[in-house]
Amino acid sequence: MRTKLKLTVYLIAGLLFGLTANAQKTVIKKEALPANAQTFLKTHFGSKKPSYILEDKEILSTEYKVQYDNQIEIEFDKKGNWKEVEAKNSKVPKSIIPKKVASYIKSNFPKEDVTKIELGSSGYETKLTNGLELKFNLKGDFIKIDK
């Protein structure tokens, strides 16, 4: 009985390893991005040209990563919906930040800029220039500070 259990565990581990080992990252052109991602880039970054665009294909998912010269990196899901915008040496464009979130930050942290924003299933997470991480629900209501 123990042998069957070990064999099952090894088979599952091998299958999982095989699925992750099949990941492929390739450089693509802006036109190869899903329409939602193209619209997002045009809306918030205008005619700026990305440094590179990566398509990260795995068996069960595909993600896209767009990098600009000013160290802004945007991640999209397979449908082209943005998941994360990170500005390593600058700030996230204000047009990306939901109005209610931006208003809260301006009122409570007037000297700070947003350097990162993530959109998850439960809401937004932002990181400010002072290092504070703020969480908001999907409606943009403040939830808590993470540090």
N, C-alpha and C positions, 0 to 999 in steps of 0.2 A: 504494500500500500504506500509506503514511504517513497518508493521508487517512482510510482506514478505521480505523486505530488511533486517530487523534484523535477521530473520530466516536464510536467505542466508549467512549473515556474520557469524553467529554462526556455520553453517554447514561447511563453508570454514575453519574457525578457528579450529574447531574440527578435520577436516580432516588433516590439517597441523600438529596439535599437535600429532595426531595418527601416522603420518608418521615419525616424529622425535622421538617419544617415542619408536619406534620399533628398534632403533639402537642397535647393539650388538658389543661389543668388546670382542674378544677372543684371547688367546695366541696360536700361531701356531709355527710349526717348519719351519726352513729355506727352506726345500724341498716343503713346501706348498705355498711358494711365487710364483708369476708368473715368467716365465723363464727370462724375461728382468731384473727383480729385482735380481734374483739369479746371473745372469751374471754380473750386476753392482757391487754387493757385492764382488764377487770373483775377479773382475778386480781391484777394488780400496781398498779392505780390506783383500785380500788374504784368508788365512785360519783362520783369527781371528773369534772367536765365539761371536755372539751377546749375550747381557745380556737377552734380550727378543725381541720377534717379535709379534706385535699386528695386528690383522685383524679387521678393523672397518667397519662393514657392516651396511648400511642403505638401505632403500627400493630402492632408486634411485642411490646409489653409494657405492663403496667399496674403502677403502684406507688402506694402510699398513704403519706401523711405526716400524722401526728397531732401537734399542738402543744398543750401545756398552758401555763397562765399562769405557772407557775414555771420557764418556759424549758426544759422537757423536751420533746424532739422524738423521735418514734419513726417509723421507716420500716418498711413492710411490703411484701412482694412481692405478686404478683397473687393468690396463694392465701391471703394473710393471715398468712404466716409472718414473724416479725420479722427484720429485717436489721441494724438499728442503733438504739441508744438513746443519745441525747446530752443531757447535763444541762449547759446553758451556765452557769448560776449556782448550781447545786446539785449533788447527787450522784445517780447512778443507783440506783434502789431495789435493796436487797440481794437481794430475791427474784428478780430477773432474772439475777443473776450465778450461774453454775454453782458448786456447793459447792466443788469442787476448785480452781477459779480463785480464789474468795473466800478459801479457806483459805491458798493460796499468798501472796496479797496481804497478808492479815492477819499471816502469819508473817514475811514479808520487808519489808513496808512498813506497819507497824502504824499510823502516823499519817496515812496517805493514804487518800483515797476514790476511787472510780471515777467519772470524769466522762463517760466514753464507753465503750460496748462495741459491737463489730460482730461479727456471725456470718457467716463466709464459708464457702466450700466446703472450705477447709483447716483451719478452726478459728476461734478467737476472738482479737480484738485489743481490748485495753483501754487507756484513757488514764487516768492518775492525776492527782490534784490537783497533784503536783510536776512534771507535764509528761512524765514517762516513759511510753512506750508499751510494753506487754508483749504478747507473742504466745504463744498456747496452741494445742495441737492440739484436735481435736474431743472428745477424752476429757478435756480440761482439764489436760493435762500442759504444764508450762512449756517453751517453746522458746527464746525469746530476748528481749532488751530492744532496742527501737528508740528512738532519741532524735531 
